[in-house]
Amino acid sequence: MTLPRRRVLQGAGAFVLAFGATRGAHARTVVAVRVWPADEYTRITLESDGALSAKTQHLASPDRLVIDIDDLELDGALRELVGKVSPDDPFIAGVRVGQYQPRVVRLVIDLKQPVRPQSFTLDPVAAYGHRFVVDLHPTIEPDPLLALIRDKERAEEAARQSVQDALGEFIGRLDRPRPPGAPAPRAEAPAPVQTPAPPHPSAAAQKRIDRLIVVAIDPGHGGEDPGAIGPTGLREKDVVLAIALKLRDRLNRQPGMRAMLTRDADYFVPLQERVRKARRVQADLFVSVHADAFMRREARGASVYALSTNGATSAAARWMAQRENASDLVGGINVRAADAQVMRALLDMSTTAQIKDSLRVGREVLGQMERIGNLHKPRVEQAGFAVLKAPDIPSILVETAFISNPEEERRLRDARYQRQVVEAVATGIVRYFARNPPLARNRTL
């Protein structure tokens, strides 16, 4: 006997509905958890196979953040979050994870200090799936200029203490009794520190320098954004941080100069925030350090870029700018942040004078880079790099080498080559300021 056609269709419809309900009720799966601690802020990332929905509560006594994530079952990946918290994390004392309700996982983040939490979701991009992000910011943002001054004071105090210790040791040697007939110890002058002397500015120009020159050094990428990855796995974010740390130390040894980093560890900083940091310390120069990949693996050589508001100077420069400007998508920014529109407006205020000065310092650095290896282009290239759009700070982006080239990846791993890059960039910076001393400002360091 055959069933009526109507009944067959009804049965099929019921099957489709049941199948659809089962599929829709399928819980999300967390595929990775990551914690990025830093003095500036700590980020927690949950990567999953589908978009996560969560409710957050910020509770006091004790200070903690409670996050309930819907449509989720507790699994091994989530339990790993507990062990990923570093003891020296400035914000997180610990994390507890549990199945709060059926299909609801509760995270409790015990805090070391009051925080200003932000949570948001990110759509899949690059190698990442869906991400749920929690950023823990301090309630009071530290003053980077004050930190720079205190760092300078600590360095000077350490230098004074080192001289006193050496003098005390020498006096102690003089005071020790000598065997009969033994000659008196001779005072040995310490070996002079060899530093290249920059060209001396004129007397009139020297009068204009009544403060420390501040250089903002920007290691590209970081945290969720690894940057380009070389043939053997070297990550751009790691090598440029190593170079930036060396460059900071090199410039700090230069009389009358002080350097600050937009990031000093492995965490992500949005492009707009990098610019804002430089402006908060009233930087005289912004130097972004990169080691990018290119479409062709045979591409090689160092490059220096400045901003352009009238289109890129080459197709390669345009491609590089587009690649770098996509960093925020990979690193993950909270587009709902209150100052996003303000910062976008600020970054459209770049001036002709800023670009002119950027080209000057870019030529000085490029000339020094040519001494240590090949150049990708013999002139400073220009394109619309978002990170170079500080309206009142000369800004350059230095591509130290192409990490996508196997030979240059090997060079980037080499500490000796890193030091050569640092010396070339530092010398170019010193030469630029010797010829273009900054105007006096109200504040002094």
C-alpha positions, 0 to 999 in steps of 0.5 A: 500500500502506498501512502498518500502524497500529502502524508509523504510530504508532511513526513519529509517536512517534519524530518527537515524541521527536526534536522534543522532544529538539531543543527541549530542547537549544535553548541559552538566549539572553542578551538583555541584560547590565548592570553596576551599580558602587558603593562598597557592592557591584557587581552584574552581571546577565545577562538571558535568555530562560530560566533559566540554570544556572551554577557559580562558583569564587573563585580567588586569585593573582590574585584572580578569579571564574570562572563557567561557564554551562551551555546557552549559546552565546557571542553579541554580548550576552555580548561586550558585558559586557567593555565595560560595566565602568567603569575606576573600578569599585571591585571589577572590574578586567576581564572575559573571556568565552569559549566554554569548552566546547560549550554552556558559556560561561565568564566570568572576572571579574578583581578589584581586591580580595578579595570576598564573591561571591553569585550567584542567579537571579530569575524573570521580573517586570515588564519583565524576563525570567529574570535571573542575578545576581552580587553582589560585596561587600567582605569587610569591610563599611565602618563607615557611622558612621565614614564619616559622622564622617570626612565631617564632619571633611573638611567642617570642614577644608575650611571652615577652609581656605577661611577661611584662604585668604580671609584669606591673600588679604586679607593679600597685598593689604595687603602689595602696594605701593600707588601714591602717593596710592592709598587703602588697601584696605578689609577687606570682611566676607564676605556672611552665609549666609542660612539659616532660623532654626529655633525655639529649644528651651528651655534644658532641652531644649538640654541634652539635645542633646549630639550631632549629629542624624543623618538617614538619607535613602533615595532609593527604587528604583535599579539594576535597579528603575527605579521608576515611569516618567513619560509622557515616560520620566523614571524615578523612581529618577533624580529621587529620587536628585537630590532626595536628594543636594540634601537631604543637602547642605541638611541638612549645612549645618544646624548640629548635623545630619548626613545619610547616604544609603542609596544615593548612586548608581544601584544597588539596595538591598533594603528591609531593607538600607535599614532596617539602614543607618539603624540602623547609623548610629543615625539619629534619623530615616529619610526615604524619597523617592519620586515614584510613579505612580498608577492614574489619570494625573490624580492629583496632589499631594505626600503623606507616609506613616507606618507602620501596623500596623493596616491602611491609612488609605485604599485609595490608601495600601494600594495605594501600600504594596503597590507600594513593597513589591514593589520587592525583586521588581523590584530583585532580592534574594538570598532565600538571604541568611543574615540574611534571617530575622533581618531579617524578624523585626526589621522586625516589632518596630515600636513604638507610640512609633515610629509616634507620632513618625513622625506628628509629623515627617510633619505638619511636613513635610506642612505645609511641602510644602503651601506649594509646591504641591497635596497629594494628601491633607491628612493623613499617610497610614498603611500597611504600608510595609516600608521604614518598619519600623525599630523605633526610628527615626521614619520617613516616606515622602515622595511628592514628586509623581506622576510619572505625571501629565504636568504633575507629571513636568515639575515633577519635571524642574525643578531649581527645583522640586526645590530647593523640595521639598528646602527644604520637607522640610528645614524640616519636619525642622528644626522637628520636632527643634526641638520634639522634641530627641533624647535623649542617647545614649552616642556623640557625633559 
